[in-house]
Amino acid sequence: MSSPPKKAVSPTEQSVEFADPFAAQVLFGDLNRNLHTIEQAAGVRIHCRGQALQIEGQAHAVELAVSALRQLYELVRKGHPVFSQDIAFALKILESSPRAVLEEIFLEKVCITAKKRIIAPKTVNQKNYIEAIRNNDIVFGIGPAGTGKTYLAVAMAVAALTAERVQRIILTRPAVEAGEKLGFLPGDLAQKVDPYLRPLTDALNDMLGTEKAADLVSRGVVEIAPLAFMRGRTLNKGFVILDEAQNTTREQMKMFLTRIGFDSQAVITGDITQVDLPGGQPSGLAEVKHILHDIEGISFCYFDSSDVVRHPLVQKIILAYEKTGRRDRQEA
């Protein structure tokens, strides 16, 4: 007796079944929490029966959900834990780059923090950024807030120091006021500039632990200082990070770049849409991409709102400002 014909799957409905019951359970999450996250993020409905899933929705959304589930399942089978954040990042990556291989991104370990948390890229641009830092002596990371430019640069610096590829880390920022006058802030010079350097300190403490980071700073292995302190120095055998570089003048940018010595590496980060230089001075970061773009050994990496890894509202805020900026330029 012949078997009854199988029900045809419509373009807006797909079935997925996973062979490994344990991996499927981890993928689905407690009380199918991860599946609910995919439903909300991708705009689909998922019906679960054992290790099999039936996914319904618009064709594009269903394909997106299926691709994410299959790739995340393979990651789980290889021992990589899947958190709700990973699911959100996976969907965002595949939405913008359907051919992306999540394993190549999520398993690109940069370093492990003091709390045993693995730092790895969460977007395609972040992965490209890490590869650029590994393969070039000078790398520029340009893009909006929350895209991981500074955090990943500090992680790469810590990894280089741990592997003894460099002997010290130098973290610096220009002390430019964003709506406040530095002279009116309380305390001595160190206390005045501390708020400007705090993001770098926070990243370092997160990766090394507060006590170890403080010890390295006290021994001079890690130096955190305003950009003005770099003048007249030659930075050998170090990993140097210039943060908030959009607030450098052309002269300051040239000064910093010419400090780089032998066996050193530099990463320069900034957001050219948030320049706080007084008097309408041109940003050194905005100019340098036109001056150095064709020099071998120097790489420029660009981020956009799709790379934001902070609260979901941050991405929406950046998109809203970008939209308003485009409208203002059209009306001008």
C-alpha positions in Angstrom: 0.0 0.0 0.0 1.5 3.3 -1.1 2.0 6.1 1.5 -0.3 9.1 1.4 1.3 12.1 -0.3 3.1 14.5 2.1 1.5 17.8 2.8 3.2 20.5 0.7 4.9 23.1 2.8 3.8 26.6 1.8 6.3 29.4 1.2 5.4 30.8 4.6 5.7 27.6 6.6 8.7 25.3 7.2 9.5 22.3 9.3 12.8 21.8 11.1 13.8 18.7 13.2 16.9 18.3 15.2 18.5 14.9 15.7 20.2 15.5 19.1 17.6 15.9 21.8 20.0 17.4 24.4 21.3 20.0 21.9 17.7 20.8 20.9 16.7 21.3 24.5 19.6 23.7 25.1 18.7 25.6 21.9 15.1 25.9 22.8 15.9 27.2 26.3 14.0 26.7 29.6 10.3 26.7 28.9 11.1 27.4 25.2 12.3 30.8 26.1 14.8 31.1 23.2 12.0 30.1 20.8 9.9 32.9 22.1 12.8 35.3 21.6 13.0 34.2 18.0 9.3 34.6 17.5 9.3 38.2 18.7 12.6 39.2 17.0 11.9 37.6 13.6 8.1 38.1 13.6 7.2 34.4 13.2 5.1 31.8 15.1 6.9 28.6 16.2 5.0 25.4 17.1 7.2 22.9 19.1 6.6 19.1 19.3 9.6 17.3 20.8 12.6 18.0 18.7 10.6 19.2 15.7 9.5 22.8 15.0 6.9 24.2 12.7 7.7 27.8 11.7 5.0 30.1 10.2 5.2 33.7 8.9 6.2 35.8 6.0 8.6 34.0 3.7 11.6 36.2 4.5 11.0 36.0 8.3 10.7 32.2 8.2 13.9 31.8 6.2 15.7 34.0 8.7 14.4 32.1 11.7 15.2 28.7 10.1 18.8 29.8 9.2 19.4 31.1 12.7 18.0 28.0 14.4 20.1 25.6 12.3 23.3 27.5 12.8 22.7 28.0 16.5 22.0 24.3 16.8 25.4 23.5 15.3 27.0 25.9 17.8 25.3 24.2 20.7 26.4 20.7 19.4 30.0 22.0 19.5 29.7 23.1 23.1 29.0 26.8 22.6 26.4 28.1 25.1 23.5 30.1 23.6 22.1 33.0 25.5 19.2 35.2 24.6 21.6 38.0 23.6 23.3 35.6 21.1 19.9 34.8 19.5 19.2 38.5 19.0 22.7 39.1 17.6 22.3 36.0 15.3 19.1 37.3 13.8 20.5 40.8 13.3 23.6 39.4 11.6 21.6 37.1 9.3 19.2 39.9 8.5 21.9 42.1 7.2 24.2 39.3 5.9 22.1 36.2 5.0 25.2 34.3 3.9 27.0 35.0 7.2 28.4 31.9 9.1 27.6 32.4 12.8 30.3 30.0 13.8 33.0 32.1 12.2 31.8 35.1 14.2 30.7 33.7 17.6 33.7 31.4 18.0 36.2 34.2 17.2 37.4 34.4 20.8 39.3 37.6 21.6 40.0 37.1 25.3 38.4 35.9 28.5 37.5 38.4 31.2 38.4 38.2 34.9 34.9 36.8 35.4 35.5 34.0 32.8 33.3 35.7 30.3 34.4 35.1 26.7 34.7 38.3 24.6 33.9 37.7 20.9 32.5 39.7 18.0 28.7 40.0 17.8 28.5 41.4 14.2 30.2 41.0 10.9 31.8 44.4 11.1 33.1 43.6 14.6 34.7 40.4 13.2 36.3 42.4 10.4 37.6 44.9 12.9 39.3 42.2 15.0 40.9 40.7 11.9 42.1 44.2 10.8 43.7 44.7 14.2 45.4 41.3 13.9 46.8 42.1 10.5 47.7 45.8 10.6 49.9 48.1 12.7 47.4 51.0 12.7 43.6 50.5 12.6 40.9 53.1 12.7 37.5 52.2 14.0 34.9 54.7 13.0 31.2 54.6 13.9 28.4 55.5 16.4 28.4 54.8 20.1 27.7 51.3 21.4 29.2 49.4 18.5 32.1 47.9 20.5 34.9 50.0 18.9 36.7 50.8 22.2 35.8 47.7 24.2 37.1 45.3 21.5 40.2 47.4 21.1 40.9 47.1 24.8 40.2 43.4 24.6 42.7 43.0 21.8 45.3 45.0 23.8 44.8 42.8 26.8 45.1 39.7 24.6 48.4 41.0 23.1 49.8 41.8 26.6 48.8 38.4 27.9 50.5 36.7 25.0 53.6 38.9 25.5 53.4 40.3 22.0 53.6 43.8 23.6 55.2 45.0 26.9 52.6 47.7 27.8 49.2 49.2 27.0 48.7 52.9 26.6 45.1 54.2 26.6 44.5 57.8 25.8 41.8 60.3 25.0 41.7 64.0 24.2 40.3 65.9 27.2 37.8 67.9 25.3 34.7 69.2 27.1 31.2 68.1 25.8 29.3 71.1 27.0 31.3 71.6 30.2 34.4 73.6 31.1 37.3 71.5 32.4 38.6 74.3 34.6 35.4 74.5 36.6 35.5 70.8 37.6 36.7 70.1 41.1 40.1 68.6 42.0 43.6 68.5 40.6 44.5 67.7 37.0 44.3 63.9 37.5 40.8 64.3 39.0 39.7 66.7 36.3 40.6 64.3 33.4 39.5 61.1 35.2 35.9 61.4 33.8 37.2 61.5 30.3 39.3 58.4 30.8 36.7 56.4 32.8 35.3 54.4 29.8 38.8 53.1 29.2 39.3 52.3 32.9 36.0 50.5 33.1 36.8 48.3 30.1 40.2 47.4 31.6 38.7 46.6 35.0 36.0 44.4 33.4 38.6 42.3 31.5 41.4 42.1 34.1 39.6 42.7 37.4 40.0 45.9 39.4 42.9 44.7 41.5 45.0 43.4 38.7 44.3 46.4 36.5 45.3 48.8 39.4 48.5 46.8 39.9 49.4 47.0 36.2 48.7 50.7 36.2 50.9 51.2 39.3 53.8 49.3 37.7 53.5 51.3 34.5 52.5 48.3 32.4 49.2 50.0 31.7 49.2 53.8 31.2 46.0 55.8 31.0 46.5 59.5 30.2 45.2 62.4 28.3 46.4 62.8 24.7 48.4 65.9 25.6 50.7 63.6 27.6 51.8 61.8 24.4 53.6 64.8 22.9 57.4 64.3 22.6 57.3 60.5 23.3 58.1 57.5 21.3 55.9 54.5 22.1 57.8 51.3 21.5 56.6 47.7 22.1 53.2 48.9 23.1 49.5 48.6 22.2 48.2 52.1 22.0 44.6 53.1 21.9 43.3 56.6 21.1 39.7 56.8 22.0 37.2 59.6 21.1 39.5 60.6 18.3 36.9 62.7 16.6 37.9 65.4 19.2 41.4 65.6 18.0 42.6 68.4 15.7 44.6 67.7 12.6 47.8 68.6 14.4 46.9 66.3 17.4 46.2 63.4 15.1 49.5 63.8 13.3 51.3 64.1 16.6 49.7 60.9 17.9 50.3 58.9 14.8 54.0 59.9 14.7 54.5 58.7 18.3 54.2 55.0 17.2 57.5 53.2 17.6 59.0 49.8 16.8 56.9 46.7 17.6 53.9 48.8 18.5 50.4 48.8 17.3 47.8 51.5 17.4 44.0 51.5 17.3 42.2 54.8 16.9 38.4 55.0 17.5 35.8 57.7 17.3 32.4 58.9 16.0 32.7 61.7 13.5 29.0 62.6 14.1 29.9 63.7 17.7 32.6 66.3 17.4 33.0 68.5 20.5 35.9 70.7 19.3 35.4 74.4 20.0 35.0 77.0 17.4 34.0 74.7 14.6 37.5 73.3 14.2 37.7 70.4 11.7 38.1 66.9 13.3 41.4 65.2 12.8 39.6 61.9 12.5 37.4 63.1 9.8 40.4 64.4 7.8 42.7 61.4 8.4 40.6 58.9 6.4 41.2 61.0 3.3 44.9 61.5 4.0 45.9 57.9 4.9 43.4 55.7 3.1 45.8 54.2 0.6 48.8 53.4 2.9 49.6 49.7 3.3 49.5 48.6 7.0 46.8 51.1 7.9 43.2 49.9 7.9 39.9 51.7 8.2 36.9 49.9 9.7 33.4 51.4 9.7 30.5 50.6 11.9 26.8 51.6 11.7 23.6 51.3 13.7 23.3 47.6 12.9 26.5 47.0 15.0 25.1 48.5 18.2 25.4 46.0 21.0 23.8 48.1 23.8 20.1 48.4 24.8 17.9 47.9 21.7 16.7 51.5 22.1 20.2 52.8 21.4 20.0 51.5 17.8 16.6 53.2 17.3 18.0 56.5 18.7 21.0 56.4 16.3 18.7 55.6 13.4 16.4 58.5 14.3 19.3 60.9 14.5 20.7 59.7 11.1 17.3 60.2 9.5 17.0 63.7 10.9 20.5 64.5 9.7 19.8 63.3 6.2 16.6 65.4 6.1 18.4 68.5 7.4 21.1 68.1 4.7 18.5 67.8 2.0 16.7 70.9 3.2 19.9 72.9 3.5 
